[in-house]
Structures are given as structure tokens and as C-alpha cells.
């Protein structure tokens, strides 16, 4: 692992600690304003919508201006959003503004970090690098909510101040340790293209990879939105029990992406994605059989193991096959992830209302159907490679 990748892992870890630290607090903050749970849903969705819209443009801009300046600006805006929320108190308007700003600038941080990793690694080690960055995200989500719970004892808005400070620390850390990774010849090539050219990647064989990225996040977000309610009904799970379950899930993700993926060489990405989809489907169906906290945790970890295999392999293949810059490709992928974060919980909640087993049945069917996307991508990719040679 090179120095740049280690720095990116630390930056992403701290960013997601800063994001995760607010998760246990936001519902209480909303409740304190007297607003309904609908406001909570809109507040959380506004972040993903803003990120969905802007991530491709930030990615394209990093292909032109460089990764380092866009990453630093993204961290600065991300930090500002937390400080704004910390002074919102009973103002829903400021809360919405804060989350939208956070989403706008998160759309710069994540694509730039993954594009930087693509610049700094060869194709042989690309999947391993994506796995390590994914592991950093998972670990951030493990430690962030735990830290938020502890900090909230000092005041509901203290975690937001701490999150802002963490982001400022990351700005200083990145400024002094990360050098520009974008090569001059890459900048010259991208500068000759038009702004809308980044959408040219969303066609042919490539579009199936972007759809796979969406589906991986869509199914994950749908599970996250309904798993707790399902287990309350099935095994009378408490919030503490659910917390331990998701911690085990996060550790499983870290083990898969930081350990298992590091053992595979280039060329195995599609095979790993297919295995990941099958394992995810098994996880979804197994959850329906939950009868205790122990086996419910096991079934959740099975799903997580499959999902953890899919996303790094998809992003690795995208950066290997992209016809545009790494920043544009990473931005489009981040946009697909945000789209999954928007629609996954909405469909999950609607399906759960109809029947509490339905979200998991739908999840299993969708993940199995996604195997057809891999088959279609492989066929088209072979044809395109043959025609170009």
C-alpha cells in the first residue's frame, strides 16, 4: 500500500466518522423541533439528492482542474455544513440547508478520492485499492454512530461541532500530505472534451456496470431502512441489539474488502461480482428465517459479505473500461450510489407497509436478476473490444 492510498483511506474514514456521528442524533433533533417523521425522511433524502445531482460535475471538474483542489474544496464545504447544523437549533430551514450543502460537497469528496486512487494505482492493484477505500467507509460507519451516541450526552448539537472539526483536520492533513495525482497529459486530453461528454460513458457495455452500482446500493439502503423494524417484529429486538448487529455487519464488510479482496488478482472482478450477488440473495432470504439475535446477526452478515464483494469490483471495472476521465467515471458511480440511497429506503418502506417480508423478497429477486446485467455487460464488452482491435 502506497502513502497516497493510506492517506486517502484515513481521509475517507474520518469523513464517514464525521457523517456517521450524527446518525443517532438527527431523529432526536427533529423530535425536539416538534416536526414529524416525514421531515426526518426528507432531511435525510435531501443530502442524497444533492449528491446525486452534483457528483458527476465535481468528477468532471477534477479531470480538468485536478483531484487535490476539488477534494480540499469538498472537505471545506462538508465541514461548513456541520457547523451550520450545529447552530440550527429549532430552525428546520437551516437544517435542510445544512444537509443540502453537505450533499453538494460530499459529491466532490468521494469521487475525487476514488479518482485519486485510480490515478495512483495500476490495473493489477485497482480492485484491491477500491476494496481498501470501501473498508474505510465501513469502519467510519461503525465508529461514527458510536462516537455520536457518546458525544450527545454533552448536548445534542455537540456531535455536529465535532464532525465539522474532524473535517477541518482532514483539510489540513490532505493539504500537506496529498500531492496532485492527475498527469498533465490526462488534463490536456480531458480539456479537449465537452462538459456533457462525461455522460458518454453511460452507454454500451458500460451502462450495465453503472446500473449494477445503483442496484448494489439500492438493495443495501432498502435493507438498512427496514431491517430494524422487521427484527423488532420477529425477535423483539432492542435498539442496542440492532446496534450490535450492524457493528458485526460493518466488521464483516471490513474483513471482506480489507482482507478477502486483497488476495484476488486482476481479471476476477466479474466472477467476484456474480458470487457477491448470489451471496446477497442468500442473505436476503435467510433474514426471513430469523428466530434469535444470533442467527439474525449471522444472516445480516451473509448479506453484507455479498454486497461488500460487488461494489469495489464494479468501480474497479468502471475505471478500467471508462472512455472518460477517472473523475467523471467516479462521479457517475457516486451519483448512482446516491440514487440508490434515495429510492432504496422509499421502496423498502412502502413494501414493508404492504407485508414485512416483502422488502427482503424483492431484494433477493433484484440481486439474482442483476446476474443478467453481468452477462449482458460481458457480451457487449467482448464485442466492443473486438471491434476496436
Secondary structure, DSSP 8 states (H G I E B T S, - for coil): --HHHHHHHHHHHHHHHHHHTTHHHHHHHHHHHT--HHHHHHHHHHHHHHHHHHHHHHHHHHHHH-HHHHHHHHHHHHHHHHHHHHTTTT-HHHHHHHHHHHHHHHHHHHHHHHHHHHHHS-GGGHHHHHHHHHHHHHHHHHHHHHHHHHHGGG-TTHHHHHHHHHHHHHHHHHHHH------HHHHHHHHTS-GGGGGGGSSTTHHHHHHHHHHHHHHHHHHHHHHHHHHHHHH---HHHHHHHHHHHHHHHHHHHHTGGGG--TT-HHHHHHHHHHHHHHHHHHHTT--SHHHHHHHHHHHHHHHHHHHHHHHHHHHHH-SS-HHHHHHHHHHHHHHHHHHHHHHHHHHHHH-TTHHHHHHHHHHHHTHHHHHHHHHHHHHHHHHH-
